[in-house]
Amino acid sequence: MIIVSFFITIFVLNRERMKRISSILFLIISRAAMAQFAPQAPNFGHEGIHVDSLIISAWATHCDFQPGWLDAADTSLGKIPAGNASLATGKPNQNLGVISLGDAGVATLTFDQYIVNGQGPDFVVFENGFANPLNKEEAFLELAFVEVSSDGEHFVRFPAYSNTSTSAQSPSYSFLNASHLHNLAGKYIYPYGTAFDLEDLKDSAHLDISKVTHVRIIDVVGVVNSPVGTKDSQGNWINDPYPTAFPAGGFDLNGVGLIHHRPLALNENTALTFQIYPNPCTDNFSITLNDETPVSIEIFSVLGQKLDTFQCQNKGTISMQHFPAGIYFIRIKKNTYFETHKIIKN
């Protein structure tokens, strides 16, 4: 009987231990499922682009602003002050300020260039979010949807996702985890911007991703379980700080920078066709171009620092031996036209 009791005790203890292990695994898996997107900048693995990055080579030249409400749930408070729309044009300058959209406010940006679909992200949206001093994974973020148009009439929205818990409303001045967010402007703290890739919209009707003329920013009203709240592309409530019923409430637009673009009058035949291989690479990568016109090839760090420059005609091999493993941007420039390509070195 003593032996039997011993084995029963061991079985019970092991069963309890397994239950605890299962609970821990469930918690880990649940958290991993919630945190499935890139983390907050400058943490490892983030996808934000620094405002001083040299891969950004043009900025919005005009902004049309439609102020939103001080509080979408109480429109008797009126709309947010109109502000100076020019603060959203050009390179962001924190000393000059931003334009605050208010609840559901809209800013439409235009450019003296066409935005084109290149390799990787094509443009970047900046907001003035700031980090939680007690937790580097969290930040005060005000979010916005992003839409683009090729004619100024038909706009297509980027698919946006929010896995932030909606069990309780995020109060004013609360913090969000960027790893729960994707394709929502305002995901990253300043001086980093949220990048958007036109490839995501390649099958959209009424949109030419080789000739985008307008970028529209629409403030997310982040109140959950409310008729004035907004949902992501999967029908989930988007939960961000609410209410923000003050003159600087809502998404704070700092600027929109372009990575892939071409002049409005550029001949379509000027565009580049090229292949870069292998990617990821180890010591070298090769590039093959569509014609004999000489091009310059510039290598940038993930922060936009220019690291090296090469010349190439038709085909060439570029050495990466003296660079550490990581993510880099390769800019290929032909006359006034260029494209930027992301490459990984193992």
N, C-alpha and C positions, 0 to 999 in steps of 0.2 A: 504493500500500500504506500509505503514511503516513496518507493521508486516511481509509482504511478503519479502520486501527488507532485513529485519533483518535475516530471515531464509536463504535467498539466500546468504547473506554475510557469515553466519555461515557455510553453505555448502561448499562455495568456500574455506574458511579458512581451514576447515577440510580436504577438498580434497588436498589442498597444503601440509597440515601437513602429510597426509597419503603418499603423493608422496615422501616427505622428509624421512619419516620413511622407506618406501619401498627402497629408495636409500641407506639408511644406512644399512638396513638388507641385501641388495644385496651385499654391500661392505664387510660386516662382513662374509657372507656366501662365497663370492669369496676368501677372505683372508684365511678363514678356509680350503677351498678346496685346496688352494695352500700350506698351512702349515699343511700337514696331517701326517708328520713323526715326530720322536723324535727330541727334540730340542738340541741345542749345550750344551756340558758339560761346567761347572758343574751345569747347570740349572736343576731345578726339572723336572723329567721325562726323562732325557737323558738316552741313552743306551750304552754310552762309558764305557770302562773298563780301569782302571788306570794301568799304567805300573808297579807299585809295588804290584798289586793285587796278593794275594797268590793263586788265582784260576788258574793263569798262572804258569805252572810247567815245561815247556820245550820251547826251542827256536830253530829257524832255525840254521842249522849247515853248510850249504853251499848255496852260491848264484851265479847263472850264469847270467851275465848282458850283455844286448845288448843295447848300447847307442842309444838314440833317437836324433832327429834333434834339433838344436838350434831354428829353426823356420820351422815348417812343410810346411808353405806356401812359404818359400824361402830356398830351399835345398842347394843353392849355399853357404850359410853360414856354411855348414857342420854340423857335429854331435857334440853333447855335449862331453866334455872330459870323458874318460872311468871311471875314479874314482876308488875307492877301494871297490870292491864288498863285502869284509869281513865286512864293516861297517853295512851291512844289516843282519848280523848273530849275534846270541847271544842277550842278553838283551840290549835294546837301551841305549846309553850313549851319551847325548847331548854334552859332552866335546870332544868326539872323532869325531863327525860329522855324516853325513848321506850320502847316495848315491842318487844323483839326476838323474832321468831317462831321462830328456829332452822330447821333443814332441814325443809321441808314443813309447818311450823307454820301454823295457821289462826286468823284473827281475824274474827269476825262482828260487824259494827256495825249498831246500830239507832238510830232517830231519833224525835223527837217531831213529825216532819213526813213526809208522803209526798214522795219524790223523783219529779219528773214530767219528761217529755220536752219540752223547750223548744227554742228556736232555738240551735244550737251546743252546747257542753259543758254537762252537767247536774250533775256533781259532780267533786271533785278529791281525789286521794290524795297525802299527803305522806310522804316518807322523808328520812332525814338524810344523803344522799349528799354528797360534797364533790369539788371540782374538782381536776384534775391541775395543780399549780402551773407545770408546764413546757409544758402544751398545753391551751389553753382549750376545745378540742373534746372532750376526754376527762375522765372523772371516775370516782371509785370509786362504783360503783352495785351495789346488791343488789336483785334484781328479784322481782316477785310477779305472779301472775295475779289478775284481778278478776272476781268473779261478783256477780250481783244476783238478788233474788227479790221476788215480790209476795205471798208467803204464808209465807215462812220455811221452806218445805219443798222447793220446786222452785227450783234455782239454775241460772242460765244464765251461761256464761263469755263475756266479751268476746273476740272474735278477736284473738289476740296474735301478733306477728311479731318474729323475731330474725334479722338477717342478719350477726351477728357470726361471724367465721371460727371453724370448729371444727377446724382443722388442729392446734391445740395447746390444751390446757386453760388457761383463764385462772387463774393462781395467786392465792393469798390476797393481798389488798391491791393487785391489779392494776387497771388502768383500762379503761373501755369507752367506745365512741363512741356517743352518743345517736342519731345519725343512722342507726344500724343497727337501731333499736328502735321499736316502735309498739304501743300499747295494753298496755304492761307497766308496772305501778306501779313507781316507783323509777327511772324514766327520767331524771328531773330532779334536780339538786342542790337542797338546801335553800338558800334559802327558797322555792323554786318547787315546785309540785306538778304531777302528771300528771293531765290532765283526761280525762273519759270522757263519751261522748255516747250516750244511750240509743237514739238513732235507729239505731245499729249493730245493735240487737237487736230491731228492730220486728217481725220475722217469726218470733220465737221462740215456741214453744208454752209454755204454762203461765206466761207472763210478761205482765203488764199494765204497759207502760212509762209509763202515766199514774198509776201507783200503786205505786211501788217502796218496799218497807219495809225491806229488808236489803241490805247490801253486805258481801261476803265477800272477804277478802284471803288468798291462799294462797302461801306462799313457794315460789319457784322453786329447785329443787336444780340448780344450774348446772354439773353435771359431765357432760361429753360422753362418748358411747360407753360408757355404764354403765347397768345395770338400774335404778339409783336416780335417774338423770338424768331431765330433763323436756324435752318437745318443744313447739314452737309450733304454731299452727293449720295450718301447712303441712307438719308432720312433721319440721321441722328441730330439731336439738339446740339448746337454749338454753345459751349459754356465759357464765357469770358467775363472779366470784371463788370459788374452791373449793380446799381446804376452809376452813371458818370454824368450826372446832371449839372455840369459846370461848363464855362465857356471853352475849355480846352478838352472837352470830352470826346469820346469816339476815337476812331483811327487817326493817328497823327502822321500825315504824309510828309516825308522828307524829300523824296525824289524818286525818279525812275531812270535807271541807267541801262544803256544798250551794250550788248556784247556782240551780237551778229546783226549787221545792218549794211545797207548800201545806199548811195545817193539816189534821190528820187529820179534823176535823169540818166542813171547808169544803164548802159546797153546790157540787155539780158545775157549776151554772149560773153560778157566779161567775167561771169561767175566761175568759180573754181570747181573742178571735179578732181577728187584726189582719194587716195587710199593710204592709211597709216597702219603698219603691221610690223611685228606682232604687238598686240595691246591686250593685256599687260606685256611689258618687255622686261629684259634683264639688263644687258649691257648696251644694246643698241636697238633702234627701230628704223624702219625704212619708210620712205614716202614716195609714191608714184603720182604724178600729176597728169592732167589731160592734154597739156600742150607744151611747147618748148619755151614759153615765156618765163624768164627768170623770176623767182620768188624769193622773198626773205622769210626765214623761219625763226621765230623768237620763242624762247622757253621761259615760262613764268612759274613761280611758286604758287601754292594755293592761296597765298595772301596777295598775289599780284605783283611780286617783285620780279623784275626782269633778270634772268640768270645767264642767258647766253643768246647769241644771234648767229645764224648760219645763212648761207646762200645756196640755192638749189635750182637746177634746171631739169625738168622732166622727171628725174629720178635721183634719189640720194639716200645715204645712210647717216643717221645722226647718233652720235655717241652720248650715252647717259651714264657712262662708267663713273664719272666723278660726282654724281648726284646720289644722295641717300635714297633708300626706298620711300615711296610715298606717291601722292597725287600731284600732277603737274598740268599746266595748260600750254598747248602748242598753238601759237598764232601764225598762220600762213598768209602772207600779204603779197598781193599781185596788183601793182600800180596803186590805185586808191581803194581797192576792194580787198577785204580780208575775211577769213573765217578762223574761229578758235575751236580747238579740239582738246578734249581731256584725255590724258594718257597716264597710265599707272606703271610705276617701276617697282618690280618685286625685289 
